[in-house]
Amino acid sequence: MATCLITGGAGNLACQLTWALADRFDRVVLLDVAARPVGPTAPNACFERGDLLDGPGLDALFARHAPVAVIHLASLLSGSCEQDRGLAWRVNMDGTFGLFEAALRHDRPTVLFASSVAAFGGRLPAVLTDDTPQWPASLYGVTKMAAERLGAYCHEKHGLDFRCLRLPITVSRHAPAGAASAIASHAFLEAARAGRFTFTARPDTPLAVIYVRDVLRAFVSLLAAPAAGLSQRVYNIAGMTVTPGEIAAAIQRRLPDAALDFRPDEAVDRVLASWPGQIDDSTARRDWQWRPEWDLERMTDDFLAMVAADVEATR
């Protein structure tokens, strides 16, 4: 029985991944410190409450389920990292180290890690490449960069089949509240649910954005890619480059009565402006035939229809 283990298994992305992986694995095991998943999961998924920092518990989990693949999503997010740096390091670094060590002890399953463009920073070029120097400005970004390097080390020195995706801003209906990266998601959500949204970024700030459906495809595709075809361990992926103004216009064409306005917040806009507006993902396209399928227009139609269905279901 082929099993895939997903850490951070109670989260939005993990829940959606269970459906995307349902045809590829007999069982998907979700591991999280939270009490339960935030959304529905596939019939062949099971949830286990546990902590990556619990070494014996992690070994027992690996022994019990013998996963052939691990998708590592567990992480403290950017705002929480700055509020509690000690906890951020324990979860994002010690937890990751413990997971990689457990994988090495238990038959070396393929490990796919979710990184972020926050692993970059400083004066970025107009187009971000896989090899752009990494000088992250946030602790969250520091831990993502360090985990990338740790995984590459485990591959080179210890034979772990480590793979990694660097994700841009992801548009999803369960985006975290208050995160600068969630501005695109909340624009769609609030416009559909409440008929209004205030953008805290300038309308002309370029954003590298990807739709969650493309993210799910990317995880499944890279996990399934033959190891012999991979020229590197860490890959950028890209979806589209759009501005808040273009997002607002796309929403307004579908929801003409929605009240959308702009009140830029300097702190939020500074964060968004520090991230790449355009990403080169040519190596992923070459090595494992990655191609995004969702542009702004298709994403807007699909996402607003999804939110409308959620609203209708709650009535």
C-alpha positions as a Markdown table, in Angstrom:
| # | Residue | x | y | z |
|---|---|---|---|---|
| 1 | Met | 0.0 | 0.0 | 0.0 |
| 2 | Ala | 1.6 | 3.3 | -1.2 |
| 3 | Thr | 1.3 | 6.1 | 1.4 |
| 4 | Cys | 2.0 | 9.8 | 1.2 |
| 5 | Leu | 2.6 | 11.8 | 4.4 |
| 6 | Ile | 1.7 | 15.5 | 4.4 |
| 7 | Thr | 3.0 | 17.6 | 7.3 |
| 8 | Gly | 1.0 | 20.7 | 8.1 |
| 9 | Gly | -1.9 | 18.4 | 7.2 |
| 10 | Ala | -4.7 | 20.4 | 8.8 |
| 11 | Gly | -4.1 | 23.3 | 6.5 |
| 12 | Asn | -5.8 | 24.5 | 3.4 |
| 13 | Leu | -3.2 | 23.3 | 0.8 |
| 14 | Ala | -2.8 | 19.9 | 2.5 |
| 15 | Cys | -6.6 | 19.3 | 2.4 |
| 16 | Gln | -6.8 | 20.1 | -1.3 |
| 17 | Leu | -3.7 | 18.0 | -2.0 |
| 18 | Thr | -5.5 | 14.9 | -0.7 |
| 19 | Trp | -7.9 | 15.1 | -3.6 |
| 20 | Ala | -5.1 | 15.7 | -6.1 |
| 21 | Leu | -3.2 | 12.7 | -4.8 |
| 22 | Ala | -6.1 | 10.4 | -4.4 |
| 23 | Asp | -5.4 | 8.5 | -7.6 |
| 24 | Arg | -1.7 | 8.2 | -7.0 |
| 25 | Phe | -1.6 | 6.8 | -3.5 |
| 26 | Asp | -3.6 | 4.2 | -1.6 |
| 27 | Arg | -3.5 | 6.4 | 1.5 |
| 28 | Val | -2.7 | 10.0 | 2.4 |
| 29 | Val | -1.8 | 10.7 | 6.0 |
| 30 | Leu | -2.2 | 14.2 | 7.3 |
| 31 | Leu | 0.0 | 15.2 | 10.3 |
| 32 | Asp | -0.6 | 18.4 | 12.2 |
| 33 | Val | -0.6 | 19.9 | 15.8 |
| 34 | Ala | -4.1 | 21.3 | 15.1 |
| 35 | Ala | -7.2 | 19.5 | 16.2 |
| 36 | Arg | -8.6 | 18.8 | 12.8 |
| 37 | Pro | -8.3 | 19.7 | 9.1 |
| 38 | Val | -9.7 | 23.1 | 8.0 |
| 39 | Gly | -11.5 | 21.6 | 5.0 |
| 40 | Pro | -12.8 | 18.4 | 3.4 |
| 41 | Thr | -10.3 | 15.7 | 2.6 |
| 42 | Ala | -10.4 | 12.8 | 0.1 |
| 43 | Pro | -11.9 | 9.4 | 1.2 |
| 44 | Asn | -8.5 | 7.7 | 1.4 |
| 45 | Ala | -7.0 | 10.4 | 3.7 |
| 46 | Cys | -6.6 | 10.0 | 7.4 |
| 47 | Phe | -5.6 | 12.6 | 10.0 |
| 48 | Glu | -3.1 | 12.1 | 12.8 |
| 49 | Arg | -2.5 | 14.8 | 15.4 |
| 50 | Gly | 1.2 | 15.1 | 16.2 |
| 51 | Asp | 4.2 | 17.4 | 16.5 |
| 52 | Leu | 7.3 | 17.4 | 14.2 |
| 53 | Leu | 9.3 | 18.3 | 17.4 |
| 54 | Asp | 8.3 | 15.0 | 19.0 |
| 55 | Gly | 11.1 | 12.7 | 17.7 |
| 56 | Pro | 9.8 | 9.4 | 19.1 |
| 57 | Gly | 6.3 | 10.2 | 17.9 |
| 58 | Leu | 7.6 | 11.0 | 14.4 |
| 59 | Asp | 9.6 | 7.7 | 14.3 |
| 60 | Ala | 6.5 | 5.8 | 15.4 |
| 61 | Leu | 4.4 | 7.5 | 12.6 |
| 62 | Phe | 7.0 | 6.6 | 9.9 |
| 63 | Ala | 7.1 | 3.0 | 11.2 |
| 64 | Arg | 3.3 | 2.7 | 11.3 |
| 65 | His | 2.6 | 4.1 | 7.8 |
| 66 | Ala | 5.9 | 3.6 | 5.9 |
| 67 | Pro | 5.4 | 6.5 | 3.5 |
| 68 | Val | 7.0 | 6.4 | 0.1 |
| 69 | Ala | 6.6 | 10.2 | -0.2 |
| 70 | Val | 6.5 | 13.1 | 2.2 |
| 71 | Ile | 5.2 | 16.6 | 1.3 |
| 72 | His | 6.5 | 19.0 | 3.9 |
| 73 | Leu | 4.1 | 22.0 | 4.4 |
| 74 | Ala | 4.3 | 22.5 | 8.2 |
| 75 | Ser | 5.6 | 26.0 | 8.9 |
| 76 | Leu | 5.0 | 29.1 | 11.0 |
| 77 | Leu | 4.0 | 31.8 | 8.6 |
| 78 | Ser | 5.7 | 35.2 | 8.1 |
| 79 | Gly | 3.8 | 37.3 | 10.7 |
| 80 | Ser | 4.0 | 34.6 | 13.4 |
| 81 | Cys | 7.7 | 34.2 | 12.8 |
| 82 | Glu | 8.4 | 37.8 | 13.6 |
| 83 | Gln | 6.2 | 37.7 | 16.7 |
| 84 | Asp | 7.9 | 34.6 | 18.2 |
| 85 | Arg | 11.3 | 34.0 | 16.7 |
| 86 | Gly | 12.2 | 31.2 | 19.1 |
| 87 | Leu | 9.1 | 29.2 | 18.2 |
| 88 | Ala | 9.6 | 30.0 | 14.5 |
| 89 | Trp | 13.1 | 28.5 | 14.6 |
| 90 | Arg | 11.9 | 25.4 | 16.4 |
| 91 | Val | 9.0 | 24.7 | 14.1 |
| 92 | Asn | 10.5 | 25.8 | 10.8 |
| 93 | Met | 14.1 | 24.6 | 11.3 |
| 94 | Asp | 14.2 | 22.0 | 14.2 |
| 95 | Gly | 11.0 | 20.5 | 12.9 |
| 96 | Thr | 12.4 | 20.3 | 9.4 |
| 97 | Phe | 15.7 | 18.8 | 10.5 |
| 98 | Gly | 13.8 | 16.2 | 12.6 |
| 99 | Leu | 11.6 | 15.3 | 9.6 |
| 100 | Phe | 14.6 | 14.9 | 7.2 |
| 101 | Glu | 16.4 | 12.8 | 9.8 |
| 102 | Ala | 13.3 | 10.6 | 10.3 |
| 103 | Ala | 13.1 | 10.2 | 6.5 |
| 104 | Leu | 16.7 | 9.1 | 6.4 |
| 105 | Arg | 16.1 | 6.5 | 9.1 |
| 106 | His | 13.0 | 5.1 | 7.5 |
| 107 | Asp | 13.8 | 4.0 | 4.0 |
| 108 | Arg | 14.4 | 7.5 | 2.5 |
| 109 | Pro | 11.0 | 8.4 | 1.0 |
| 110 | Thr | 10.9 | 11.2 | -1.6 |
| 111 | Val | 10.6 | 14.5 | 0.3 |
| 112 | Leu | 8.9 | 17.5 | -1.4 |
| 113 | Phe | 9.3 | 20.8 | 0.5 |
| 114 | Ala | 7.2 | 23.9 | 0.0 |
| 115 | Ser | 9.5 | 26.9 | -0.1 |
| 116 | Ser | 8.6 | 30.5 | -1.0 |
| 117 | Val | 9.9 | 33.5 | -3.0 |
| 118 | Ala | 10.3 | 35.0 | 0.5 |
| 119 | Ala | 13.6 | 33.0 | 0.5 |
| 120 | Phe | 14.9 | 35.8 | -1.7 |
| 121 | Gly | 15.3 | 39.5 | -0.7 |
| 122 | Gly | 17.4 | 42.6 | -1.0 |
| 123 | Arg | 17.8 | 44.2 | -4.5 |
| 124 | Leu | 16.2 | 41.7 | -6.7 |
| 125 | Pro | 16.6 | 41.6 | -10.5 |
| 126 | Ala | 13.6 | 42.4 | -12.8 |
| 127 | Val | 13.3 | 38.7 | -13.4 |
| 128 | Leu | 13.9 | 36.2 | -10.6 |
| 129 | Thr | 15.8 | 33.1 | -11.6 |
| 130 | Asp | 16.5 | 29.8 | -9.7 |
| 131 | Asp | 20.0 | 31.1 | -9.1 |
| 132 | Thr | 19.3 | 34.7 | -7.9 |
| 133 | Pro | 21.3 | 35.3 | -4.7 |
| 134 | Gln | 19.2 | 34.7 | -1.6 |
| 135 | Trp | 19.3 | 37.4 | 1.0 |
| 136 | Pro | 15.9 | 37.0 | 2.7 |
| 137 | Ala | 14.7 | 40.0 | 4.7 |
| 138 | Ser | 12.3 | 38.1 | 7.1 |
| 139 | Leu | 12.9 | 35.3 | 9.5 |
| 140 | Tyr | 10.3 | 33.3 | 7.6 |
| 141 | Gly | 12.4 | 33.7 | 4.5 |
| 142 | Val | 15.6 | 32.8 | 6.3 |
| 143 | Thr | 14.1 | 29.5 | 7.5 |
| 144 | Lys | 12.8 | 28.7 | 4.0 |
| 145 | Met | 16.2 | 29.4 | 2.5 |
| 146 | Ala | 18.0 | 27.3 | 5.2 |
| 147 | Ala | 15.6 | 24.4 | 4.8 |
| 148 | Glu | 16.3 | 24.4 | 1.0 |
| 149 | Arg | 20.0 | 24.2 | 1.7 |
| 150 | Leu | 19.5 | 21.5 | 4.4 |
| 151 | Gly | 17.5 | 19.4 | 1.9 |
| 152 | Ala | 20.1 | 19.8 | -0.8 |
| 153 | Tyr | 22.7 | 18.7 | 1.7 |
| 154 | Cys | 20.7 | 15.6 | 2.7 |
| 155 | His | 20.4 | 14.7 | -1.0 |
| 156 | Glu | 24.1 | 15.2 | -1.8 |
| 157 | Lys | 25.6 | 13.6 | 1.3 |
| 158 | His | 23.0 | 11.1 | 2.4 |
| 159 | Gly | 21.0 | 10.2 | -0.7 |
| 160 | Leu | 17.6 | 11.7 | 0.3 |
| 161 | Asp | 15.4 | 12.3 | -2.8 |
| 162 | Phe | 14.8 | 15.9 | -1.8 |
| 163 | Arg | 12.7 | 18.1 | -4.1 |
| 164 | Cys | 11.5 | 21.7 | -3.5 |
| 165 | Leu | 9.1 | 24.2 | -5.0 |
| 166 | Arg | 9.4 | 27.9 | -4.5 |
| 167 | Leu | 5.9 | 29.3 | -4.5 |
| 168 | Pro | 4.9 | 32.9 | -5.4 |
| 169 | Ile | 1.8 | 34.6 | -4.0 |
| 170 | Thr | -0.9 | 31.9 | -4.1 |
| 171 | Val | -4.6 | 32.7 | -4.6 |
| 172 | Ser | -6.7 | 30.4 | -2.5 |
| 173 | Arg | -10.0 | 30.6 | -0.6 |
| 174 | His | -8.3 | 29.8 | 2.8 |
| 175 | Ala | -5.6 | 32.4 | 2.6 |
| 176 | Pro | -4.3 | 33.5 | 6.1 |
| 177 | Ala | -5.9 | 36.7 | 7.5 |
| 178 | Gly | -3.6 | 39.7 | 7.8 |
| 179 | Ala | -0.7 | 38.3 | 5.6 |
| 180 | Ala | 0.5 | 40.7 | 2.9 |
| 181 | Ser | 0.7 | 37.7 | 0.5 |
| 182 | Ala | -3.0 | 37.1 | 1.0 |
| 183 | Ile | -4.1 | 40.4 | -0.5 |
| 184 | Ala | -5.0 | 38.9 | -3.9 |
| 185 | Ser | -7.0 | 36.1 | -2.3 |
| 186 | His | -8.9 | 38.4 | 0.0 |
| 187 | Ala | -9.8 | 40.7 | -2.8 |
| 188 | Phe | -11.8 | 38.0 | -4.5 |
| 189 | Leu | -13.2 | 36.6 | -1.2 |
| 190 | Glu | -14.4 | 39.9 | 0.2 |
| 191 | Ala | -15.8 | 41.2 | -3.1 |
| 192 | Ala | -17.9 | 38.1 | -3.5 |
| 193 | Arg | -19.0 | 37.7 | 0.1 |
| 194 | Ala | -19.4 | 41.3 | 1.2 |
| 195 | Gly | -19.5 | 43.3 | -2.0 |
| 196 | Arg | -16.5 | 45.4 | -1.1 |
| 197 | Phe | -12.7 | 45.3 | -0.6 |
| 198 | Thr | -10.0 | 47.9 | 0.1 |
| 199 | Phe | -6.6 | 47.2 | -1.4 |
| 200 | Thr | -3.8 | 48.2 | 0.9 |
| 201 | Ala | -1.3 | 48.2 | -2.0 |
| 202 | Arg | -0.7 | 50.6 | -4.8 |
| 203 | Pro | -2.7 | 49.6 | -7.9 |
| 204 | Asp | 0.4 | 49.5 | -10.1 |
| 205 | Thr | 2.6 | 47.2 | -7.9 |
| 206 | Pro | 3.5 | 44.1 | -10.0 |
| 207 | Leu | 2.8 | 40.8 | -8.2 |
| 208 | Ala | 4.0 | 37.3 | -9.1 |
| 209 | Val | 0.8 | 35.3 | -8.5 |
| 210 | Ile | -0.2 | 31.7 | -9.0 |
| 211 | Tyr | -3.6 | 30.1 | -8.6 |
| 212 | Val | -3.9 | 27.3 | -6.1 |
| 213 | Arg | -5.1 | 24.8 | -8.8 |
| 214 | Asp | -1.8 | 25.3 | -10.6 |
| 215 | Val | 0.1 | 24.8 | -7.3 |
| 216 | Leu | -1.6 | 21.5 | -6.7 |
| 217 | Arg | -0.7 | 20.4 | -10.2 |
| 218 | Ala | 2.9 | 21.5 | -9.6 |
| 219 | Phe | 3.2 | 19.4 | -6.4 |
| 220 | Val | 1.8 | 16.3 | -8.1 |
| 221 | Ser | 3.9 | 16.7 | -11.2 |
| 222 | Leu | 7.2 | 17.3 | -9.4 |
| 223 | Leu | 6.5 | 14.4 | -7.0 |
| 224 | Ala | 5.9 | 12.1 | -9.9 |
| 225 | Ala | 8.9 | 13.3 | -12.0 |
| 226 | Pro | 11.6 | 10.7 | -12.6 |
| 227 | Ala | 14.6 | 11.5 | -10.5 |
| 228 | Ala | 17.0 | 11.0 | -13.5 |
| 229 | Gly | 15.4 | 14.0 | -15.3 |
| 230 | Leu | 15.9 | 16.5 | -12.4 |
| 231 | Ser | 18.9 | 18.8 | -13.0 |
| 232 | Gln | 18.5 | 20.5 | -9.6 |
| 233 | Arg | 16.7 | 20.1 | -6.3 |
| 234 | Val | 15.0 | 23.4 | -5.9 |
| 235 | Tyr | 12.7 | 24.9 | -8.6 |
| 236 | Asn | 10.9 | 28.2 | -9.1 |
| 237 | Ile | 7.5 | 28.0 | -10.6 |
| 238 | Ala | 5.4 | 30.9 | -11.9 |
| 239 | Gly | 1.8 | 31.6 | -12.8 |
| 240 | Met | 1.2 | 35.2 | -13.9 |
| 241 | Thr | 2.4 | 38.7 | -13.3 |
| 242 | Val | -0.5 | 41.0 | -12.4 |
| 243 | Thr | -1.1 | 44.2 | -10.5 |
| 244 | Pro | -3.7 | 44.9 | -7.8 |
| 245 | Gly | -5.3 | 47.3 | -10.3 |
| 246 | Glu | -5.7 | 44.5 | -12.8 |
| 247 | Ile | -7.1 | 42.2 | -10.2 |
| 248 | Ala | -9.6 | 44.9 | -9.2 |
| 249 | Ala | -10.6 | 45.4 | -12.9 |
| 250 | Ala | -11.1 | 41.6 | -13.4 |
| 251 | Ile | -13.3 | 41.4 | -10.3 |
| 252 | Gln | -15.3 | 44.5 | -11.3 |
| 253 | Arg | -16.1 | 43.1 | -14.7 |
| 254 | Arg | -17.8 | 40.1 | -13.0 |
| 255 | Leu | -19.2 | 42.0 | -10.0 |
| 256 | Pro | -20.0 | 45.5 | -11.3 |
| 257 | Asp | -21.7 | 46.5 | -8.0 |
| 258 | Ala | -18.7 | 45.6 | -5.8 |
| 259 | Ala | -17.2 | 48.6 | -4.0 |
| 260 | Leu | -13.4 | 48.3 | -4.6 |
| 261 | Asp | -11.0 | 51.0 | -3.6 |
| 262 | Phe | -7.3 | 51.6 | -2.8 |
| 263 | Arg | -5.8 | 52.9 | 0.4 |
| 264 | Pro | -2.2 | 51.9 | 0.2 |
| 265 | Asp | -0.6 | 51.0 | 3.5 |
| 266 | Glu | 3.1 | 51.8 | 3.3 |
| 267 | Ala | 4.2 | 48.7 | 5.3 |
| 268 | Val | 2.1 | 46.3 | 3.2 |
| 269 | Asp | 3.2 | 47.9 | -0.1 |
| 270 | Arg | 6.8 | 47.9 | 0.9 |
| 271 | Val | 6.6 | 44.1 | 1.5 |
| 272 | Leu | 4.8 | 43.5 | -1.8 |
| 273 | Ala | 7.2 | 45.7 | -3.7 |
| 274 | Ser | 10.2 | 43.8 | -2.2 |
| 275 | Trp | 9.0 | 40.5 | -3.8 |
| 276 | Pro | 9.6 | 39.6 | -7.4 |
| 277 | Gly | 7.1 | 40.7 | -10.0 |
| 278 | Gln | 8.3 | 38.2 | -12.7 |
| 279 | Ile | 9.7 | 34.7 | -12.2 |
| 280 | Asp | 11.8 | 32.6 | -14.6 |
| 281 | Asp | 10.7 | 29.0 | -14.3 |
| 282 | Ser | 12.3 | 27.7 | -17.4 |
| 283 | Thr | 14.2 | 24.9 | -15.7 |
| 284 | Ala | 11.0 | 23.5 | -14.2 |
| 285 | Arg | 9.5 | 23.7 | -17.7 |
| 286 | Arg | 12.4 | 21.8 | -19.2 |
| 287 | Asp | 13.0 | 19.2 | -16.5 |
| 288 | Trp | 9.5 | 18.1 | -15.6 |
| 289 | Gln | 7.3 | 19.8 | -18.3 |
| 290 | Trp | 5.8 | 22.3 | -15.9 |
| 291 | Arg | 3.3 | 24.7 | -17.5 |
| 292 | Pro | 0.8 | 27.0 | -15.6 |
| 293 | Glu | -2.8 | 26.6 | -16.9 |
| 294 | Trp | -4.5 | 29.5 | -15.2 |
| 295 | Asp | -4.3 | 33.1 | -16.2 |
| 296 | Leu | -6.1 | 36.1 | -14.6 |
| 297 | Glu | -9.3 | 35.8 | -16.5 |
| 298 | Arg | -9.8 | 32.0 | -16.0 |
| 299 | Met | -8.7 | 32.3 | -12.4 |
| 300 | Thr | -11.2 | 35.1 | -11.7 |
| 301 | Asp | -14.1 | 33.1 | -13.2 |
| 302 | Asp | -13.3 | 29.9 | -11.4 |
| 303 | Phe | -12.5 | 31.5 | -8.0 |
| 304 | Leu | -15.5 | 33.7 | -7.9 |
| 305 | Ala | -17.7 | 30.8 | -8.9 |
| 306 | Met | -16.2 | 28.7 | -6.1 |
| 307 | Val | -16.8 | 31.4 | -3.5 |
| 308 | Ala | -20.3 | 31.9 | -4.7 |
| 309 | Ala | -21.0 | 28.2 | -4.2 |
| 310 | Asp | -19.5 | 28.3 | -0.7 |
| 311 | Val | -21.8 | 31.2 | 0.2 |
| 312 | Glu | -24.8 | 29.4 | -1.2 |
| 313 | Ala | -24.0 | 26.3 | 0.7 |
| 314 | Thr | -24.1 | 28.2 | 4.0 |
| 315 | Arg | -27.6 | 29.6 | 3.5 |
